[in-house]
């Protein structure tokens, strides 16, 4: 019985609650098919190269601008066209 009593120390309980709160906060953002996609703040997201499906999903979040930091090329032109269609 003593082993179980130590299982729920105040520090452990606080750590478990903190994890649950962070999981609930993370659950607010829907699954987006963009590698490393996450919210920076209420107005800014960051992530890797979006797929056409990913562009539709981030457009549904209200994203209006996509900044591409890669050099111009065939891939970036295709994605630019996709962004213009989606947003």
C-alpha positions as CSV (number, residue, x, y, z in Angstrom):
1,X,0.0,0.0,0.0
2,X,2.9,2.3,0.7
3,X,4.2,1.9,-2.9
4,X,0.9,3.1,-4.3
5,X,0.8,6.1,-1.9
6,X,4.1,7.3,-3.4
7,X,2.9,7.0,-6.9
8,X,0.6,10.1,-6.6
9,X,2.9,12.6,-4.9
10,X,2.0,16.2,-5.5
11,X,4.9,16.7,-7.9
12,X,4.0,13.7,-10.0
13,X,0.4,14.7,-10.1
14,X,1.4,18.2,-11.2
15,X,3.6,16.8,-14.0
16,X,0.7,14.6,-15.2
17,X,-1.7,17.5,-15.2
18,X,0.8,19.7,-17.1
19,X,1.1,17.0,-19.8
20,X,-2.6,16.6,-20.1
21,X,-3.1,20.4,-20.4
22,X,-0.4,20.6,-23.1
23,X,-2.1,17.7,-25.0
24,X,-5.4,19.4,-24.8
25,X,-3.9,22.6,-26.1
26,X,-2.2,20.7,-28.9
27,X,-5.5,19.1,-29.8
28,X,-7.0,22.4,-30.8
29,X,-5.0,22.5,-34.0
30,X,-6.4,20.0,-36.6
31,X,-4.2,17.5,-38.4
32,X,-2.4,19.4,-41.2
33,X,-0.6,17.5,-43.9
34,X,2.5,19.8,-43.9
35,X,5.7,18.5,-42.4
36,X,6.7,20.2,-39.1
37,X,3.5,22.3,-39.2
38,X,2.7,24.1,-35.9
39,X,1.3,27.4,-34.6
40,X,3.8,30.0,-33.5
41,X,1.2,32.4,-32.2
42,X,-2.4,33.4,-32.9
43,X,-1.5,34.9,-36.3
44,X,1.6,32.9,-37.4
45,X,2.2,29.3,-38.4
46,X,5.3,27.6,-39.7
47,X,6.0,24.4,-41.5
48,X,7.8,22.6,-44.3
49,X,6.8,22.5,-48.0
50,X,3.0,22.0,-48.3
51,X,1.4,19.5,-50.6
52,X,-1.7,20.5,-52.5
53,X,-3.8,18.9,-49.8
54,X,-1.8,20.7,-47.1
55,X,-2.4,24.0,-48.9
56,X,-6.1,23.4,-48.8
57,X,-5.9,22.6,-45.1
58,X,-4.0,25.6,-44.1
59,X,-6.3,27.8,-46.3
60,X,-9.2,26.4,-44.3
61,X,-7.4,27.6,-41.1
62,X,-7.6,31.1,-42.6
63,X,-4.0,31.4,-43.8
64,X,-3.8,34.1,-46.4
65,X,-0.1,34.3,-47.1
66,X,2.5,31.6,-47.8
67,X,6.2,32.7,-47.7
68,X,8.5,30.4,-49.7
69,X,12.2,30.7,-48.7
70,X,13.5,28.4,-51.4
71,X,15.1,29.6,-54.7
72,X,12.7,29.9,-57.6
73,X,12.3,26.8,-59.8
74,X,9.7,24.5,-61.3
75,X,8.5,23.2,-57.9
76,X,8.1,26.7,-56.5
77,X,6.2,27.9,-59.6
78,X,3.8,24.9,-59.3
79,X,3.3,25.7,-55.6
80,X,2.8,29.4,-56.3
81,X,-0.1,28.5,-58.7
82,X,-1.6,26.1,-56.1
83,X,-1.5,28.8,-53.4
84,X,-3.2,31.3,-55.7
85,X,-5.9,28.7,-56.5
86,X,-6.4,27.7,-52.8
87,X,-6.3,31.1,-51.1
